[in-house]
Amino acid sequence: MKVFVTGASGHVGSAVVPELLRAGHQVVGLARSDASAAKLDAQGATVQLGDLDDIDGLRKGAAEADAVIHLAFKHEEMFAGDYLGASNADLAVVRAFLDELSGTGKALIGTGGTLSYSGLGHIATETERVSDESPRGAARNLIIDTQDVRGSVVVLPPTVHSALDTAGFIPLLVKTARATGISGYPGDGTNRWSAAHTLDAARLYRLAAEKAPTGSVLHAVAEEAVTLKEIAEVIGRKLSLPVQSVPAEHFGPLAMMVSRDAPTSGARTKALLGWETTEPGLLADLEAGFYFEQR
C-alpha cells in the first residue's frame, strides 16, 4: 500500500513512517523544509515538498496514494494563541482530502485529541461524539461521518511520550518548571490526562491505515488517567525544584490546557484492531531522564 503522510517528519510522524516501511508499505512524506526532506529520505520514504497551505499539492499526494495519514497541524499558531485559526486550516485540509478521495474507498486517517473530552465527568470512550464547535471537532466529524471514504480518526492524548518528544506538552512543562523555579500543577492537581508512548501510537496509525472500518474513532490511549500532580512531582524531583499548586497562567501557552480533566479509555480500540501497548508508561519515561537533558 502506498501511504501519503502529512507531518511525516514531526514527533509522531517520525515513528509512523518507519512503522509503515517495516510493514512493507511505501511512504510518501510531506516535508516543508530541506531538513525535514533529508530526514525522510534517510528513513527510506519518498519526499513531497509542501505544507498545509499547498492544497493542490495535498490533493495530488492523496490522489496518488492508497491511504492518507494526516498528522500535520499548525502547532506554532496554536501555541501562539490562535487555536481557532489552526483548526480552521486543518478543516480546509480535511475537506480537500475528502473531496479528492470521494468515491474511491481509500483510507483517510485524521487526528484528534483526548482533551476534547474535558469535563465529561466520566472516562471517555470511543462512542463519544464531540461538537463541531470544539477545536478540530468539525474536521473529526467530517471524516467519521463520510461513507464513500474509509475514514477514521486517531485521537491522541496530550502526553504522547518518548525520546522522540522534544516539543510536546511534557517538554513544555519541563521548560516552564526550569524557567519559573517551580514544578507546578493547577488547582489540587487531581485533573487527569491520558497518555501513550509514541511507538504504540505509531502502530495504531498503521493498523488504522490497514484495516480500520469506516467511521472508526480510535483512542491511542495506553494509560487512562495520569494526574497533573503526579507529573509535577516527578519533574520537581528530577530538577530539584519545589512542587506546588499554581494558577493556570503560570503555564503560559499551556494555560488553556493544563486544567482540563479528560480521562480516556482505549479499550474498544484495542479490541477492534488488536492493538497492543507494549512500551513504557509516562511516569516511567519521566523517570528515565531523557526529558531533562538539554536538547
C-alpha positions in Angstrom: 0.0 0.0 0.0 1.2 3.5 -0.8 0.6 5.9 2.1 0.8 9.7 1.9 1.7 11.1 5.4 1.5 14.7 6.4 3.6 15.8 9.4 5.8 12.9 8.4 9.0 14.4 10.0 7.3 15.5 13.2 7.2 13.8 16.6 4.6 11.2 15.9 5.3 11.1 12.1 8.9 10.2 12.7 7.7 7.0 14.3 4.8 6.3 11.9 7.0 6.4 8.8 9.4 3.6 9.8 6.5 1.7 11.3 4.8 1.7 7.8 8.0 0.9 6.0 8.8 -2.1 8.2 5.3 -3.4 7.4 6.2 -3.3 3.7 4.2 -0.2 2.7 5.5 2.6 0.5 5.5 6.0 2.1 5.3 9.5 0.6 6.0 12.1 3.3 5.1 15.7 3.2 8.1 18.0 4.1 8.1 21.7 4.3 11.9 22.2 4.7 15.1 20.7 3.3 16.0 19.4 6.8 12.7 17.5 7.0 13.1 16.2 3.5 16.6 14.9 4.3 15.2 13.1 7.4 12.5 11.4 5.4 14.9 10.4 2.7 17.2 8.9 5.2 14.4 6.8 6.5 13.6 5.5 3.1 10.5 7.5 2.3 9.7 9.4 -0.9 9.6 13.1 -0.3 6.9 15.5 -1.4 7.8 19.2 -0.7 4.9 21.4 0.5 2.9 22.5 3.5 -0.7 22.7 4.8 -1.3 25.8 2.7 -0.5 24.0 -0.5 -3.9 22.5 -1.1 -3.3 21.5 -4.7 -0.2 19.6 -3.6 -2.1 17.8 -0.8 -4.8 16.8 -3.2 -2.1 15.4 -5.6 -0.5 13.4 -2.8 -3.8 11.9 -1.8 -4.8 11.1 -5.3 -1.6 9.1 -5.9 -1.8 7.2 -2.7 -3.9 4.2 -1.4 -4.2 5.8 2.1 -3.6 9.2 3.7 -2.5 9.7 7.3 -3.0 13.3 8.3 -0.8 14.2 11.2 0.3 17.7 10.4 -1.2 20.7 12.3 -0.2 24.3 12.7 1.1 23.9 16.2 3.0 27.2 16.1 -0.2 29.1 15.6 -1.9 27.0 18.4 0.7 27.7 20.9 0.7 31.4 19.9 -3.0 31.5 21.0 -4.7 31.1 17.6 -6.1 27.6 18.1 -9.2 28.6 16.1 -7.1 29.6 13.1 -5.1 26.4 13.3 -8.2 24.4 13.5 -9.8 26.2 10.5 -6.7 25.5 8.4 -6.9 21.8 9.4 -10.6 21.7 8.4 -9.7 23.1 5.0 -7.1 20.3 4.5 -9.5 17.6 5.6 -12.2 18.9 3.2 -9.7 18.8 0.3 -8.7 15.2 1.2 -12.3 14.1 1.4 -13.1 15.8 -1.9 -10.1 14.2 -3.6 -10.8 10.7 -2.2 -14.6 10.7 -2.5 -15.9 7.5 -4.1 -12.6 5.7 -4.0 -13.0 3.8 -0.8 -9.4 4.7 0.1 -8.4 5.3 3.7 -8.1 8.7 5.3 -6.9 8.7 8.9 -7.3 12.0 10.7 -6.0 13.1 14.1 -7.8 14.4 17.2 -7.1 15.0 20.8 -8.5 13.5 24.0 -8.6 16.9 25.7 -11.7 17.5 23.6 -13.4 15.2 26.1 -12.7 17.6 29.0 -15.3 18.0 31.7 -17.5 14.9 30.8 -17.4 13.7 34.4 -16.6 10.1 33.3 -13.9 8.2 31.4 -14.4 8.9 27.7 -14.8 6.0 25.3 -14.8 5.8 21.5 -18.6 6.3 21.5 -18.3 9.9 22.5 -19.5 12.5 19.9 -17.7 15.8 20.0 -19.3 19.1 18.9 -18.4 20.7 15.6 -17.7 23.8 17.7 -14.9 22.2 19.7 -11.4 22.6 18.4 -10.8 20.2 15.5 -14.3 18.8 16.1 -15.7 19.7 12.7 -12.8 18.0 10.9 -13.1 14.9 13.0 -16.8 14.6 12.4 -16.5 15.1 8.6 -14.0 12.2 8.5 -16.0 9.7 10.6 -19.4 10.7 9.0 -18.4 10.2 5.4 -19.4 6.9 3.8 -17.5 6.9 0.5 -14.1 7.1 2.0 -12.7 4.7 4.6 -12.4 7.4 7.2 -11.1 7.0 10.7 -9.7 9.4 13.4 -6.9 8.5 15.8 -7.4 10.5 19.0 -4.1 11.3 20.7 -3.6 12.0 24.4 -1.9 15.3 25.3 1.0 13.2 26.5 2.4 11.2 23.7 5.7 10.5 25.2 9.2 9.1 24.3 12.7 10.3 23.5 11.3 11.5 20.2 9.1 14.1 22.0 11.1 17.3 22.0 8.3 19.9 21.7 5.1 18.5 23.1 3.3 19.2 26.4 5.8 17.4 28.6 8.8 19.3 27.3 6.9 22.5 27.7 6.1 21.6 31.4 9.7 20.9 32.0 10.7 24.1 30.3 8.2 26.1 32.4 9.5 24.5 35.6 13.1 25.4 34.8 12.1 29.0 33.8 10.0 29.6 36.9 11.8 27.6 39.5 8.6 25.8 40.4 7.2 22.5 39.2 3.6 23.5 39.3 0.2 21.8 38.9 -3.2 23.5 38.6 -5.6 23.6 41.5 -5.4 20.5 43.6 -3.6 18.6 40.8 -6.2 15.9 40.5 -7.2 16.6 36.9 -6.2 13.7 34.7 -4.7 13.3 31.3 -4.4 10.1 29.3 -1.1 9.0 27.9 0.6 6.8 25.3 4.1 6.0 24.1 5.0 7.4 20.6 5.8 3.9 19.3 2.5 2.5 20.5 0.7 5.4 18.8 2.6 4.8 15.6 1.4 1.2 15.5 -2.2 2.3 15.8 -1.9 4.6 12.8 -0.5 1.7 10.8 -3.4 -0.6 11.8 -5.9 2.2 11.0 -4.5 2.5 7.5 -4.6 -1.2 7.0 -7.9 -2.2 8.4 -9.9 0.4 10.4 -13.6 0.2 9.5 -15.3 3.3 8.0 -16.3 5.8 10.7 -13.9 4.5 13.4 -12.9 6.6 16.3 -9.6 5.2 17.6 -8.2 6.1 21.0 -4.4 6.0 21.1 -4.6 5.5 24.9 -2.3 3.3 26.9 -3.0 4.9 30.3 -6.4 6.2 31.0 -5.5 8.8 33.7 -2.3 10.3 35.0 -2.8 13.3 37.3 -1.0 16.6 36.7 0.2 16.4 40.3 1.9 13.1 39.6 3.6 14.6 36.5 4.7 17.7 38.5 6.1 15.6 41.3 8.5 13.7 39.0 9.5 16.9 37.2 10.2 18.6 40.6 12.2 15.7 41.9 14.3 15.4 38.7 15.0 19.2 38.7 15.3 19.5 42.5 12.5 22.1 42.4 9.6 22.7 44.8 6.3 21.2 43.7 3.2 23.3 44.4 -0.2 24.4 43.1 0.0 27.4 40.8 -2.6 29.4 38.7 -3.1 28.3 35.2 -1.4 31.5 33.9 1.8 30.0 35.3 1.9 27.7 32.3 1.9 30.3 29.6 0.8 28.8 26.2 -0.4 25.7 28.0 -2.7 27.7 30.3 -5.9 26.7 28.5 -4.9 23.0 28.5 -3.5 22.3 32.0 -6.7 22.4 34.0 -8.7 20.1 31.7 -9.8 16.8 33.2 -10.1 14.2 30.4 -9.5 10.6 31.4 -9.9 8.4 28.3 -10.2 4.7 27.6 -8.7 2.9 24.6 -10.2 -0.5 25.4 -12.6 -0.5 22.4 -9.8 0.4 20.0 -7.6 -2.4 21.3 -10.5 -4.9 20.8 -11.4 -3.6 17.4 -7.9 -3.6 15.8 -5.9 -6.0 18.0 -3.8 -3.0 19.0 -1.4 -3.8 21.9 0.5 -1.3 24.0 3.9 -2.6 25.0 6.1 0.5 25.6 6.9 2.2 29.0 4.3 4.4 30.7 4.5 8.2 31.1 5.9 8.3 34.6 8.5 5.7 33.7 9.6 7.7 30.7 9.9 10.8 33.0 11.9 8.8 35.5 14.2 7.6 32.6 15.6 11.1 32.5 15.8 12.0 28.8 13.1 14.7 29.2 15.6 16.6 31.4 18.5 16.5 29.1 19.2 19.9 27.4 18.1 19.2 23.8 
